[in-house]
C-alpha cells in the first residue's frame, strides 16, 4: 500500500478496460485487500487536466502514453452543472469530472465531443463486485 499525494491509501496498478490498458492509482473500497485479475466497478478521477479541446472525432478513445504517464481521451459532454462550473465527459464506460478550477470550460456545450489530456488517473473501487 502507498499513501498517495491526495491523502488516500491505495496501490499503483496496471489495469485494462474495454478501451485501454495502462497504469493508475487504485483505491480499494473501505481498505479491503485487492485481488489480482479480478474485475472491479470503479469511478475515475484525475489529478490534473493538461488540455481540453473540442474534437472533430466522434468516436470514444482512451490512449495511455507511458512515456509521459498521461492519458488522452475522446468523449462527449453529458452533463453541465447549472452554474456552468462543472462538466462530465463520458468516454464510453468512464466518466471524467472537470471543473472551472481545473481548466477553462466556459466554451464547452452539452453533447460536444471533446479531447482531454490528463495526468494522475485514479480508479476508486465502488465496492459493487
Number of C-alpha atoms within 10 A of each C-alpha: 12 12 10 14 8 7 8 15 15 22 17 14 13 11 15 11 12 9 14 14 13 18 20 20 22 24 25 20 15 9 12 11 10 15 8 7 8 7 11 17 11 20 15 16 19 19 13 15 17 14 13 19 15 16 15 11 12 12 12 17 15 22 15 17 13 10 6 8 14 21 22 17 23 25 27 24 20 16 16 20 10 8 6 15 16 19 23 18 26 21 22 15 12 17 18 20 16 22 18 12 9 15 15 13 18 12 8 17 17 13 14 17 24 23 22 21 19 20 18 16 20 20 21 18 20 14 12 8 9
